[in-house]
């Protein structure tokens, strides 16, 4: 009887669709991290979000022209802008791509295990989310550690840059 159960279990595992083991993305907190049901936070390996920080203080526009005529009044002592609304094109793109969808998580053998879960995420149709972020110009390559797909990701970022996509718009 136990042999029969083992054979039935083996058949179910062999013929069940791979989506049965996929987990659903429940939240996208930023442009390079998702929360996966049953797993928790997963950082997209090999990429960095291109989103701006929430608070941006600094000059706006081109630098002022130097005064050539001494009779010209000096520029204002304080100028610039304070942006309190974050620009989050990476997060928005990742939400459209993955939120509410089933993903398959693949860990990189070069990275090994760490407290931060860095991984490749695949949609059910086989689309690699990490690569799509680079292709669309919505992320930069993260070279803080080596990973298997490094050359592929460098090529994708360079293509987005040369095609002036996303953050690389000239």
Protein Blocks (a to p, Z undefined) as FASTA:
>chain_A
ZZmmmmmmmmmmmmpcfklmpccdfbdfbfkbccdehibpcddehiacfbdcfbdcdded
jdddddfblklccddfbgcdddfbdcdfklmmmmmmmgopacdddddfklopafbdcddd
ddfkopafklmmmmnopaccdfkbccfklmmmmmmmmmmmmnopajlpZZ
